[in-house]
Amino acid sequence: MTATAVKTNYEAIIGLETHCQLNTASKIFCNCSTDFDSPPNTNVCPVCLGYPGVLPVLNEEVLAAAVKLGLAINGQIAPYSKFDRKQYFYPDLPKNYQISQFDLPIVEHGSLEIELVDKKTKEITRKTIGITRLHMEEDAGKLVHAGSDRLAGSTHSLVDFNRTGVPLLEIVSEPDLRTGQEAAEYAQSLRQLVRYLGISDGNMQEGSLRCDVNISVRPVGQEEFGTKVEIKNMNSFSAIQKAIEYEIERQIEAIANGEEIYQETRLWEEGSQRTISMRKKEGSSDYRYFPEPDLPPLEVSEQQQQAWLATLPELPSAKRARYEKDLGLSAYDARVLTEDREVAFYFEEAVDAGADPKAVTNWVTQDIAAYLNNNRLTIGELALKPSALAELIALITKGTISGKIAKDILPELLEKGGSPQKIIEARGLVQISDPDELTAIIQAVIVDHPKELEKFRSGKGNMQGFFVGQVMKRTGGKADPKLTNQLIGKLLAQA
């Protein structure tokens, strides 16, 4: 870099355009199935293939999903909106235009709060990202590149129109993002929201959530934006962050070398960890939008809005705030528990069964989470039910079993489920909490280890831990740890 560039501090201006595929049973303008695994070109009809003379009809569930998400992001729901034709040619677009929304989208002026976690301290910083608009549109088909040529690569392409007409919501953020971490967190928060609402599975690997990044850099303090570059082909949150970080460096270096930044579309190459140029970016005028003549305008009444609002679940931000305020959890614990809606439901059911919230948090985020990850299971597939976890925690709290015994029987509970009370009774694992019984065991251990007793007497206080371990070994871990420590300390002092 040049000396001037080194002295200049730059900041990135980042916005995301996110396409969310809805989980409706049928497509947006026809009755064709949206099944992901169907054989190629089986979920098609004259409407989604764009045959002459056919008329599209809007799927009401798509409108409901758009309004629900709009309400969830605190957006303004348009009382009047319309569909438009976006004209462009591509082999997987059978009509040679896409039905979308242009100047009158269904939702405008929303926002989404994101949380940025400091990996070292676990401290959380919150930031609100503006959302410019949210609109409905249909998806295009899919090209499958086939054949093989040693020099040219694929020799031909096949087109699968199954995805044509699958309903999408496009969410366009304000250019409020500044780093790759913020952009990745925004995308994750958006996925979390659509999953909570139940309108999409949000799986990036299957294309249910697709993010395009618009990014430019400018000297800190400059109001004018730099030249915007779009990045496509990112199928994970880590790819979003890495692509942005790479592109920031690329643009700064180009400016430092006196090179011009072109408005273009670039692709992210996962293998080489870099962006590469794909094509010159089109402007909105290139698409020649005009109102869709075959679909009437949409009017959403206040009554309809209120009806859909009443169906919204408790949203992640509200759930996090409640966990912190009412249950006394840390911001970090609240974040971890609410990342997945099913995990949050599991946690709440265990707490409702009477378990201490912090104890449930520890079991869910540590031992249970490790088991689920290792076995590639969801918490809904777990054999250990929330009520049984609450029972296990109650047994520890009452002193019936120790934490160690709970850990010992946990594998069986995770794999087979059942009642912790019945398991400990069947195995004879009830904790020994009778002082007289423990005293007799401790005295026997002291008598059996005269050398270790002499070491304790000579000032080696850490030998108390040795005697605790021997008592635990002799009782099969059933001795009450706290009471055992107290009695051993007392008896050693008298020995």
matplotlib code that plots the C-alpha trace (Angstrom):
import matplotlib.pyplot as plt

x = [0.0, 1.1, 2.0, -1.1, -3.4, -1.6, -2.4, -6.0, -8.5, -11.3, -14.7, -16.9, -20.5, -22.4, -26.0, -27.6, -30.2, -31.7, -34.0, -36.0, -37.8, -41.1, -42.3, -45.8, -47.0, -47.7, -46.1, -46.8, -49.1, -50.2, -51.0, -47.7, -45.9, -42.8, -41.3, -37.5, -36.7, -39.0, -37.5, -36.6, -39.5, -42.3, -43.7, -44.6, -47.7, -48.7, -48.9, -45.4, -43.9, -45.4, -47.6, -49.5, -52.9, -52.5, -53.3, -51.5, -53.4, -51.6, -51.2, -52.7, -50.2, -47.4, -49.1, -49.7, -46.0, -44.9, -47.1, -46.1, -42.4, -43.1, -44.7, -41.9, -39.3, -41.5, -42.0, -44.8, -47.3, -48.5, -52.3, -51.9, -49.2, -48.8, -46.8, -44.5, -42.7, -38.9, -37.7, -34.5, -33.5, -31.9, -32.3, -34.0, -36.6, -39.3, -41.4, -38.3, -39.6, -40.0, -43.1, -41.8, -42.6, -40.8, -42.0, -44.9, -43.6, -45.7, -43.4, -41.0, -39.0, -38.4, -35.5, -33.7, -31.6, -28.4, -26.1, -22.3, -20.5, -17.0, -15.4, -13.0, -15.3, -18.7, -19.9, -22.7, -23.1, -26.5, -27.0, -30.1, -30.0, -32.5, -34.5, -35.4, -38.1, -39.5, -41.3, -42.8, -41.6, -41.2, -38.1, -36.4, -35.5, -32.2, -29.5, -27.6, -24.2, -23.5, -21.1, -17.4, -14.6, -11.0, -10.4, -13.8, -15.4, -19.1, -20.3, -24.0, -26.5, -29.9, -32.7, -35.0, -38.1, -39.3, -38.1, -39.8, -42.6, -41.5, -42.4, -39.7, -39.5, -36.7, -35.5, -33.2, -31.3, -30.2, -26.4, -25.9, -23.5, -19.8, -18.0, -18.2, -19.1, -22.1, -23.3, -23.1, -24.9, -27.6, -28.1, -28.3, -30.8, -33.0, -32.9, -33.7, -36.7, -38.2, -37.8, -39.5, -42.4, -42.5, -42.5, -39.2, -36.6, -33.9, -31.4, -28.6, -27.2, -30.5, -30.9, -33.8, -31.9, -29.6, -27.7, -26.2, -23.8, -23.4, -20.2, -18.1, -15.4, -14.8, -12.4, -13.6, -15.5, -16.5, -20.3, -20.3, -20.4, -17.8, -18.5, -20.8, -19.8, -22.2, -21.0, -23.0, -22.6, -22.3, -23.9, -22.9, -22.6, -18.9, -18.6, -20.5, -18.0, -14.9, -16.1, -16.7, -13.4, -11.6, -13.5, -12.8, -9.1, -9.3, -11.0, -8.7, -5.7, -7.1, -7.6, -4.1, -2.7, -4.7, -7.0, -10.7, -13.4, -16.1, -19.8, -19.9, -21.1, -18.5, -18.6, -17.1, -14.8, -14.7, -11.7, -9.4, -11.1, -11.4, -13.9, -13.8, -15.5, -18.6, -20.3, -20.9, -23.8, -27.2, -29.1, -32.9, -33.5, -32.0, -34.9, -37.6, -40.1, -43.8, -46.9, -48.0, -51.2, -52.5, -52.6, -54.7, -53.2, -53.2, -55.0, -54.3, -56.8, -56.0, -58.3, -56.2, -53.0, -54.3, -55.5, -52.0, -50.3, -52.3, -50.8, -47.1, -45.2, -42.9, -40.0, -36.3, -35.6, -38.6, -37.7, -34.1, -35.3, -37.7, -35.0, -32.7, -35.4, -37.7, -35.3, -32.1, -30.0, -27.0, -27.4, -25.0, -27.0, -30.3, -28.8, -27.6, -30.9, -33.0, -30.9, -33.1, -36.8, -37.1, -34.2, -36.0, -39.3, -37.4, -35.8, -39.1, -40.9, -38.2, -38.4, -42.2, -41.8, -40.2, -36.4, -34.1, -33.5, -29.7, -29.4, -31.5, -29.3, -26.1, -27.5, -29.0, -26.0, -23.3, -24.0, -27.2, -25.8, -22.6, -24.7, -26.8, -23.8, -22.0, -25.0, -26.3, -29.7, -32.1, -33.4, -36.9, -35.4, -33.9, -35.1, -34.6, -37.8, -37.9, -39.9, -37.3, -34.5, -36.5, -36.8, -33.0, -32.3, -34.7, -33.0, -29.7, -31.2, -32.8, -29.6, -31.0, -28.1, -24.9, -24.0, -21.6, -24.3, -26.5, -23.6, -23.3, -26.9, -27.2, -26.0, -28.9, -31.4, -30.2, -30.4, -33.4, -35.2, -37.3, -37.4, -34.2, -35.9, -36.6, -33.1, -31.3, -33.7, -33.1, -29.3, -29.2, -27.6, -29.4, -26.9, -25.6, -26.5, -26.7, -23.9, -23.5, -23.2, -20.7, -18.7, -18.2, -17.1, -14.6, -13.2, -12.6, -10.8, -8.6, -7.6, -6.8, -4.4, -2.0, 0.8, -1.5, -2.8, 0.8, 1.4, -1.7, -0.5, 2.9, 1.1, 0.1, -3.4, -4.1, -4.2, -7.8, -8.7, -7.1, -9.4, -12.5, -11.6, -11.2, -14.6, -16.2, -14.5, -15.7, -19.2, -19.4, -19.7, -22.9, -21.5, -22.8, -19.8, -20.5, -21.2, -18.2, -15.8, -17.1, -16.9, -13.4, -12.1, -13.5, -12.3, -8.8, -8.4, -9.2, -7.1]
y = [0.0, 3.6, 5.8, 7.9, 4.8, 3.6, 6.9, 6.9, 5.1, 3.5, 2.2, -0.3, 0.4, -2.9, -3.8, -7.2, -8.4, -11.6, -14.0, -16.2, -19.2, -19.8, -23.2, -23.1, -26.3, -24.8, -22.1, -18.4, -18.2, -21.8, -25.1, -26.9, -28.5, -26.9, -30.2, -29.9, -33.6, -34.2, -35.4, -32.6, -30.9, -32.8, -29.9, -27.7, -26.5, -24.0, -21.1, -21.4, -22.3, -19.1, -20.5, -17.9, -17.0, -18.4, -16.3, -16.3, -16.3, -15.1, -17.7, -16.1, -17.8, -15.9, -12.6, -13.7, -14.7, -11.3, -9.3, -11.4, -10.9, -7.2, -6.9, -8.8, -6.3, -3.4, -2.4, -0.4, -2.6, -1.0, -0.7, -0.7, -2.5, -4.2, -6.7, -5.8, -7.6, -7.5, -8.1, -10.1, -13.2, -16.2, -19.9, -20.9, -18.1, -19.5, -16.3, -14.1, -12.0, -12.4, -11.4, -9.2, -5.9, -2.7, 0.8, -0.3, -3.2, -4.8, -3.7, -0.7, 1.0, -1.9, -2.8, -5.7, -5.8, -7.8, -9.0, -8.9, -11.3, -10.6, -14.1, -13.5, -11.8, -13.1, -9.5, -8.6, -5.4, -4.7, -2.7, -1.9, -2.4, -0.6, -2.6, -0.6, -2.9, -6.4, -7.7, -10.8, -12.5, -15.8, -17.8, -18.8, -22.4, -24.1, -24.9, -28.1, -28.1, -31.5, -33.4, -33.2, -31.9, -31.9, -28.3, -26.7, -28.3, -28.8, -29.4, -28.6, -27.4, -28.9, -26.8, -27.9, -25.8, -27.3, -24.2, -21.8, -20.0, -21.0, -18.1, -15.8, -12.8, -10.4, -8.4, -5.4, -3.8, -0.3, 0.2, 0.2, -2.7, -2.0, -5.4, -8.9, -10.0, -7.6, -8.8, -12.5, -11.8, -9.9, -12.9, -15.3, -13.1, -12.9, -16.7, -17.1, -14.8, -16.7, -19.9, -18.6, -17.4, -20.8, -19.4, -20.9, -23.4, -20.9, -23.6, -21.9, -25.2, -25.9, -22.4, -21.5, -18.5, -16.7, -13.5, -11.1, -8.5, -4.9, -3.4, -0.3, 1.5, 5.2, 7.2, 7.7, 11.0, 11.1, 11.2, 10.1, 6.4, 4.6, 2.5, -0.4, -4.0, -7.0, -10.4, -13.5, -17.3, -17.5, -20.5, -20.0, -17.3, -17.8, -17.3, -14.0, -12.8, -14.0, -12.6, -9.2, -9.1, -10.1, -7.6, -4.7, -5.4, -5.8, -2.5, -0.6, -2.0, -1.1, 2.5, 2.6, 1.5, 4.1, 1.5, 2.2, 0.3, -0.8, -1.4, -5.2, -8.5, -10.8, -14.4, -15.8, -18.8, -20.9, -23.0, -20.0, -17.8, -14.8, -12.9, -13.0, -10.8, -12.2, -9.4, -5.7, -4.8, -4.0, -1.0, -1.1, 0.7, -2.4, -4.5, -2.4, -2.8, -2.3, -3.2, -6.8, -6.7, -10.1, -9.5, -7.0, -4.6, -5.7, -4.0, -5.1, -3.7, -2.8, -5.7, -8.2, -6.8, -7.2, -10.8, -11.8, -9.9, -11.9, -15.1, -14.0, -16.0, -14.4, -13.2, -13.9, -10.3, -10.3, -13.8, -12.8, -9.7, -11.9, -14.5, -11.7, -9.7, -12.5, -15.5, -13.7, -15.1, -13.4, -11.8, -14.5, -17.4, -15.8, -15.6, -19.2, -20.5, -18.6, -19.2, -22.2, -22.0, -25.7, -25.3, -22.3, -24.3, -27.2, -24.8, -23.2, -26.5, -27.6, -24.3, -24.6, -28.0, -26.3, -26.5, -23.6, -21.6, -21.4, -25.1, -25.9, -23.5, -25.3, -28.7, -27.6, -25.6, -28.0, -31.7, -31.9, -29.6, -31.7, -34.9, -33.4, -32.2, -35.5, -37.5, -34.9, -34.7, -31.9, -31.3, -32.5, -35.9, -36.2, -39.0, -37.0, -35.0, -31.5, -32.9, -35.6, -33.0, -31.0, -34.2, -34.8, -31.2, -31.6, -34.8, -32.9, -29.9, -32.1, -33.9, -37.2, -37.6, -35.8, -33.9, -36.8, -39.4, -37.2, -37.1, -40.9, -41.7, -38.9, -41.1, -43.5, -40.7, -39.1, -42.3, -44.1, -41.4, -42.4, -41.3, -40.3, -41.3, -44.8, -45.2, -44.2, -46.5, -49.4, -48.9, -48.1, -44.7, -42.7, -40.3, -41.0, -37.9, -39.5, -37.9, -41.0, -43.4, -41.1, -40.7, -44.4, -44.7, -41.8, -43.2, -46.5, -44.7, -42.8, -46.0, -47.7, -44.9, -44.1, -42.8, -40.3, -39.3, -38.5, -36.4, -34.4, -34.0, -32.7, -29.8, -31.1, -29.8, -30.9, -34.5, -33.8, -34.1, -37.5, -38.7, -37.2, -39.2, -42.4, -41.9, -41.3, -44.4, -46.5, -45.3, -45.5, -41.7, -41.8, -39.8, -36.2, -34.2, -31.1, -33.0, -35.4, -32.5, -31.0, -34.3, -35.1, -31.8, -32.2, -35.8, -35.2, -32.3, -34.7, -37.6]
z = [0.0, -0.6, 2.4, 1.8, 2.0, 5.2, 6.9, 5.7, 7.9, 5.9, 6.9, 5.1, 4.2, 4.0, 3.2, 2.7, 0.2, 1.7, -0.2, 2.1, 0.6, 2.3, 3.5, 1.9, 0.4, -3.0, -5.1, -5.0, -8.1, -8.8, -7.0, -7.8, -4.9, -3.4, -2.4, -2.4, -3.3, -6.3, -9.6, -12.0, -13.8, -12.1, -10.0, -12.9, -14.7, -17.5, -14.9, -13.4, -16.9, -18.3, -21.0, -23.1, -21.7, -18.2, -15.2, -11.8, -8.5, -5.3, -2.6, 0.5, 2.8, 1.1, 1.9, 5.5, 5.8, 4.4, 6.8, 9.8, 9.1, 8.4, 11.8, 13.5, 12.2, 13.2, 9.6, 8.1, 6.4, 3.1, 3.0, -0.8, -2.8, -6.2, -8.2, -11.0, -13.9, -13.7, -17.3, -17.9, -19.9, -18.3, -19.3, -16.0, -16.2, -18.4, -18.8, -19.4, -16.6, -12.8, -10.9, -8.1, -6.3, -7.3, -6.2, -3.8, -1.7, 1.0, 3.9, 4.4, 7.1, 9.6, 11.8, 13.4, 16.5, 16.4, 19.2, 18.9, 21.2, 22.5, 22.2, 25.1, 27.7, 26.4, 26.7, 24.3, 22.4, 20.7, 17.5, 15.5, 11.7, 9.6, 7.0, 3.9, 2.5, 2.3, -0.8, -2.3, -5.5, -7.3, -7.6, -10.8, -11.9, -11.5, -14.0, -13.7, -15.6, -17.0, -19.3, -19.0, -21.2, -20.0, -21.2, -21.3, -18.2, -18.5, -22.1, -21.6, -19.1, -18.1, -16.5, -13.7, -13.4, -10.1, -8.2, -10.6, -8.8, -5.3, -3.1, -1.8, 0.5, -0.3, 2.7, 1.9, 4.8, 5.2, 4.7, 8.5, 8.7, 9.1, 9.5, 8.4, 11.9, 11.9, 8.5, 9.6, 12.8, 10.9, 8.6, 11.5, 13.4, 10.3, 9.9, 13.6, 13.2, 10.2, 12.1, 15.1, 12.9, 11.3, 7.8, 6.6, 7.6, 6.8, 5.6, 3.7, 2.4, 0.6, -0.6, 1.6, 2.8, 0.3, 1.0, -1.5, 0.0, -1.2, 0.0, -0.5, 1.4, 2.1, 4.2, 7.8, 8.0, 4.4, 3.9, 0.2, -0.3, -2.4, -5.4, -4.5, -5.3, -4.9, -3.8, -4.5, -4.0, -0.2, 1.4, 5.1, 7.7, 7.9, 4.1, 4.5, 7.1, 5.2, 1.9, 3.4, 5.2, 2.0, -0.1, 2.3, 2.0, -1.8, -2.3, 0.1, -1.6, -5.0, -3.9, -2.5, -5.9, -7.8, -9.3, -10.0, -8.2, -10.7, -9.9, -10.5, -9.3, -7.8, -6.6, -3.4, -4.1, -1.0, -2.1, -2.7, -0.1, -2.4, -4.5, -8.3, -10.9, -12.5, -14.5, -14.7, -12.3, -13.8, -12.6, -11.9, -15.3, -17.0, -15.7, -17.4, -14.5, -15.2, -13.2, -13.5, -15.5, -14.5, -10.8, -9.0, -6.4, -2.8, 0.0, 3.6, 6.1, 9.7, 10.8, 8.8, 10.3, 13.8, 13.1, 11.8, 14.7, 17.2, 15.7, 16.3, 18.9, 21.5, 19.4, 20.2, 21.4, 23.8, 25.0, 25.7, 27.7, 29.7, 30.5, 31.8, 33.8, 35.1, 35.4, 36.3, 33.5, 32.0, 28.5, 27.1, 28.6, 27.3, 23.9, 23.8, 25.0, 22.4, 19.4, 18.6, 19.3, 20.2, 22.8, 24.3, 24.5, 26.2, 28.7, 29.5, 30.0, 32.5, 34.4, 34.4, 36.0, 39.0, 38.2, 38.9, 35.7, 36.1, 36.8, 33.7, 31.7, 32.7, 31.8, 28.5, 27.3, 28.4, 28.8, 26.7, 24.0, 23.7, 23.4, 20.7, 18.7, 19.0, 17.9, 15.3, 17.0, 17.6, 21.1, 19.9, 19.3, 22.8, 25.0, 28.2, 28.5, 30.2, 33.1, 33.7, 33.7, 36.3, 38.3, 38.1, 39.3, 42.2, 43.3, 43.5, 45.2, 47.9, 48.5, 47.4, 44.9, 44.3, 41.1, 40.3, 40.5, 38.3, 35.7, 36.0, 35.2, 32.5, 29.6, 30.2, 30.5, 27.3, 25.3, 26.9, 28.8, 31.9, 35.5, 37.3, 40.6, 39.4, 38.0, 41.3, 43.3, 41.0, 41.2, 44.9, 44.2, 46.8, 48.4, 51.9, 53.9, 57.4, 59.5, 61.7, 58.7, 57.0, 60.2, 60.5, 56.9, 57.3, 60.5, 58.8, 55.9, 58.3, 60.1, 56.8, 55.7, 58.6, 56.3, 54.7, 58.2, 59.3, 56.2, 57.1, 60.7, 59.4, 57.7, 54.3, 54.3, 50.8, 52.1, 53.1, 49.4, 49.4, 52.2, 50.5, 47.3, 49.3, 50.9, 47.6, 46.2, 49.1, 48.8, 45.0, 44.8, 47.0, 49.9, 50.2, 49.0, 51.2, 54.4, 53.7, 53.5, 56.7, 58.6, 57.3, 58.3, 61.8, 62.2, 60.9, 63.3, 66.1, 64.9]

ax = plt.figure().add_subplot(projection="3d")
ax.plot(x, y, z, "-o")
ax.set_aspect("equal")
plt.show()
